Amino acid sequence: MNKHFTRLIALLLCALMSISLVPAAAEDADEGYFSFWNPDAASLEALIDYVEDVTDPASPNYIPSYDRIAVFDMDGTLMGELYPTYLEYYMLAWRILKDPTIQPDEEMLKVGRTLRDCALDNSFPSDMPMQHAIQAARAYAGMTLTEFSDFVTQILLREVDGFEGMTYADSFYLPMVELVEYLQDNGFKCYVCSGSDRFICRTFIEGMLDIPYENIIGMDVELEATGQGDTAGLDYVFTTIDDVVRTDRLLIKNLKTNKVLQIAQEIGRQPVLSFGNSSGDVSMHNYTISNRVYKSAAFMLIADDDVRDYGNPEKAKGLREKWEQNGYTVISMANDWKTIYGEEVVKTGVFHWMEELSEDRVPVSTAKEAE
């Protein structure tokens, strides 16, 4: 039976019997939503207290439903990112180093090989996020949105490196999936605000999170019509035989303050809840907790579980202190969650990364010269 219908029946029965509803209803809801959380998790208690306060019409902190905006980072917040690196990094490395449908040039190959060679020890150069964004725009240029979605789906169906029993499509943090559903059922509009490509995020959440495409904000490239060529959009008329394709022109890498600016531009309302896991989310968090109209809160996940995942407990200790000093509530993957990906998923500690992405590709310019 639908859980919302069940709860409605319970509320009606209690009303008929003149029983106090609030404690029992809240307890039932909490148990129904948070089966993947440890019940004594301080972060969960903080979230529930917040939601119950701001959704109570009698509370001075009540927030009307149209202003209940919650924003979520993607990698490391809603899904795993340590297998052994970001999903979008793996996708681009495979596209450049293995995909037979493209011929990368020297610049593209250099970035693809860096993505491969630096993932296992996280030794990426400091400018890797921007280098990735630039080469990702180039590597996927010319693909229609359907072709790109199909490419992403093919990657998602693969087994996750470093685990058994999980594909990339399954690699969501189950406790966070519950959290999103809980917020939505309490009148919050949930948005994804990611540094990853907007269209990767749209494909990835399909069937897992009930977040509409228009609520997905991410890295963007410029799009164009297939027949448009060098003609400006204002001078070109889209025809019935045109399609929309990706170009190699990067519009924005959605990290740090760019997240704030994109939220302001695309949502038009200041969030009251923010969820992230890294320094790339600090600006988004600070924008949220500086809300001067409504009570607000920010939550930071720390990757401190090295048994079920590839977290770093020592590094997480310092991050916990830092994030708490910033005024954020910390979610501990090790201590707050009963499971991360599901009990059937097992961390192996074995990676086939270098073997899978091995190659002997020749840059396209060199290949043409040889001809």
N, C-alpha and C positions, 0 to 999 in steps of 0.2 A: 504494500500500500504506500502511496506517495507520502513522504515524511511530513510535508506541509499540511496535507489533508488530515493525517493522523493527529497532528498537533492541534488543528482547528477543532476536531471532535473532542479532544481532551479539554480544551478551553471551554467549550460549550457545556460539557458535563460538569466541570468545576463550577461554572457560573450558576448552573441550576441548583447545585448543592450548597451554594453560598460559601464556597471554600476560597481562601486566599490564593490567587493565581500566580502572582509574580515569582516567588521563589521556586515553586514546582516547575513552572513553564521554563524558566531560565535554566534550571538544572537539567531538564529533559533535553532542551535545545543543545546545551553544552555537551552532554553525553552523545547526542546524535551526530554532532558535527565533528567532534574532535577525538575520534577513536584512534588516530595515529599520534596523538600527543600524550605525554605524561601528565596526569591530572594535577600534579603539584608544580608544573612549570610556571615560574613567576612571569614569564613573558606572555603566556596564555592568559593568566589571571589579569594582567594589565590590559590586554586587548579586550577581554570580555567586559571588564569594569568600564572601560572607555565606551564601548559600543552601547552597553546598557544605559549609561549616563546620557550620551548624546542623542539616543533615540527615544528617550522618555519625554513625552510632551510636558510633563510637570517639572522637568529639570531646568535650571537656569542655563545649562549648557546644551540645551536641545538644538539640533541642527536639522533644518528642513531637508527633505529627501533630495531636492535638486542641488543642494550644496554638499551632499555627502560624497565627496570625491576621494578615491583611494588610488594611488599610483604605485606600480610595482616595476622594479628592475626585472630583467629576465634571467640572464646567465648567473648562476650562483645564488639566485633569490627564489625563483620558481622552479628551476631545473639545475641539474648538476653541471659543473664546468671543469671537473678535474679528472678527465678520462682520456688523455692526460691534459687536455686544454679545452678552450672554448669550442663549441660546436661549429661556429662559423669559421674558425681557424682551420679546423679539420676539413670542412667543406672546400675552402679555397685551396688548401694544400693538395687535396685529391684532384680538384679541377685542374690545377696547374701541372701537377706532376704525373697524373695517371689518365686523365680523361682523353680518349683518343679523338674526340671531336674538335679539339682546339690545338693550335700550335703556339705555345708561349714564346715570347721574345726573351732576351737576356734579362731585362729588368724584372719581368714577371717571374721568371725562373729563380732569380735571386731571392725574391720574397717567398716563393713557394718552398724553397729549400731551407730558408731561415725558419719558417713556420714548422717544418718537419724537424730540423736539427735542434731547435731550442725548446721544444715542448716538454720533453721528459724532465728537464731540470729547471724549467721556467727561466731560461737565460735570455729571453727576448730583449732586443735593444729597446731603449726607452721610447723610440718613435714608432714602435710596431703597430699600435692601434691605427695611426694615420696611414702608414705604409700598407697595412692590410686593406684599409678602406679604399685607397687609391687603386690598388691592384684588383680588388674585388669588383670595383666598377668596371674595370677593363675586361676582366676574365668572363663576366656574365653579359657583356654588352651584346646586343643583337638578339637576345632571347626574349620571346614573348613572355608575358606574366604566367601563362599556363605552362610554357616550357620550363621556366625557372621553378615554378611550384613542383613540377614533376621531378626535376633534378633534386630539389630539396627532399622530396618524399623518398626517392631512391636511397639517399644517404640515411634518412631516418629509419629505414627498415633494416639497417645493418646492426649486427651485434656490437654493443659498446665495448671498446677496448678496455681491459682491466677489470671486467666484471663477467659474471655468468648469469644468464637468465634475464637479460634486459637488452632491448634494442634502444637506439637513440630516441625513437619516438616515445619510449616508455620512461625516459629518464627525468621525469618530473619529481619534485619533492612532494610526496603524498600529503604530508601535513600542511603544506602551503596550498595545495589544491582544496583541502578542507577549509582553510582559512578564507580563500576567495569565495567559496560557496556560502560560508557563514555571513560574510560582509554583504554579498549580493542579496541574500535573503533578509537582511536587515536594512535594505534600501540604499545601499552604497553602489555607486557606479564605479566599476573597477577598470583601470587603464593599465596597459603595459607601456612602459617608457624605457626602451632598451638601447644600448649601444650597438646591438646587432641590427642587421638589415631588416627593415620593416616587413618585407615580404617573406623572409625566413620566419620571422615571428608569427606572421599570419598563418603560414602553413603548419608550423610546429604546434600551435595551440589547438588546431582543429581536432575536435573529438575529445579533448582533455579538459579544456577550460571554456566556459560559456561566456567568452569575451568577444564581442563583435569586432569585425575587421576595422571599423571606424574608430575603435578604442585602442588601436595599436599604433604607437609612435616609435620610430626607430631611425637608424641610419637610412639616408635616402640618396638615390641617384636620380638624375633627370630622366624623364620618360619622353617618348616621341611616337608619332604614328609611323607605321612601316613605310609609307610612301612619301613621308615628309621631306627627307633628305636635309638639305641646308636651309630650307624655307622656315622662316619663323612661324611659331604657332599662330600668331595673329594674322598671318598671311596665308595659312594653309587651311583648307576645308577637309575635315575628316570624312572619308568615304565609307560606303558600306562594305568595301573589300579590305579596308585598313584593319590593322590590329595595333595594340599598344606594345611597344618594346622598350627594353632597358637600353640606356646609353652608357658610355664610359665617363660621363660627367658627374662627378660627386657633388651632391648638394650640401650635405651636412653629416658629420660624424657626431652622433647624439650621445655625447658624454659630458659630465661635469656641468658647467653653466649652460651649455647647449640644451641640456635636459629641461632646465627651468624655462628657457626661452621657448622651447617647443611646446611645453605644457601650457604656457601663457597664450601662445598663438593658436594651438589646436583645440585645447579644452575651454579656455576662456574663463576658468574658475580656479581659484587657488585650492590645492588639495588640503584635506584635513588629516589624511593618513598617507604615510609613505613607507615603502619597504625596499630595502636594498642590502648590499653585502660588501661594498668596497668604497674606496675613495671616489670612484666615479659617480657615486650616488650621494655624496655629502652635500653638494649644492641643492639637489632635489629635496633632501631632508631639511636643510636649513630654510628653503623656501616654504616648505610645508609647516614647520613649527613656528615660523614667523607670522602665521595667519593671525591677524589682529581682530578678526570678526568672530571666529569660532575656536573652541578648544581643539587642539590638534596634537598629533603624536607621530614619531618616526621610530621605525624598528630596523635594526641591523642584524642580519644573520652572520654568525661567525663559523667558519669551517674548522671546527675543533674535534671532529670525529675521524680518527685514523684507524678505526676498526671496521666500520661499515662503509667508509668512504676514504678519500685521500686528503683529509684535513691535516692541519698542522697545529696541534694543541698549544705548543709553546708560542707560536706567532699569535694565536687566537687570544692568549692571555693579555698580551699587550694591546690588541685591538679592542678587547672588551673594555679595558680601562679607558682607552681613547674615546670609544664611542659613547660610553656612559658619561664621560666628562663633557661631551658635546650635547648631552641631553637626550640621547637616543636610548630606547629599550633594546636590550640585546637578546636575540634568540640563539640559544646554544643547540646546534644540531646533535651534539653528543648527549646532552642532559635533558633537553626539552622534548625530544621526539622518540616515540616507541620504535618507529621504523623510518627509514628514509625513502627507499624505493619500493619496499615490500619485502616480506620475510624470505621470499623465494630468490631474491637477488643477492648474489654473493660476490664480495670483493676478492679478486684473485691475486692482485699484486703483480700480474704478468701482463706485459704489453707487447703487442706485435706491430707497434707503431712504425719503427724504422724499416722493418721488413715489408709492411704493406705499402709504404710510400717510397720504397727504393725505385730508382729510375736512372736512365742514362740519356735523358732528352737533350737534343741539340737545339739551341735557340733558333727561332724561325728565320732570322736574317742570315745566320750561318748556313742553315740548310738550303736557302735559296742560292747563296753564293756557290755552294758545292754543286748545284745543278748546272 
